[in-house]
Amino acid sequence: MKNFLRNYKKFIVIAMFSIALTIFLSYHVANTLFGDNSLEVYSSLKNKKIYLEEEIVRLQEDNAYLQKEYFELKNLEPEE
C-alpha cells in the first residue's frame, strides 16, 4: 500500500509538471503565431522595409534629377 501511494504521488507530480509545461509551451507557440511579435507581423514589416528601401532609391533619383534641373535653370538666369 505504501509503495502504491508513493507511486501515485510520483505520478501526480509528473502529470502536474507535464500539464504546466504543455500550457507554457502552448502559450509561447500561440504568441509566436498570433501575437505582437508573430510571423505574420514579421513578414509584413519585412515587405514594408523592402518597399521603403525602393522608395528611398526612387526619391534619391528624383532628387538628383531635380537638382540637375535646378542648377541648369539657375545658370540661365542673369547674374546681378
ABEGO torsion letter per residue (X at the ends): XAAAAAAAAAAAAAAAAAAAAAAAAAAAAAAAAABAABAAAAAAAAAAAAAAAAAAAAAAAAAAAAAAAAAAAAAABBBX
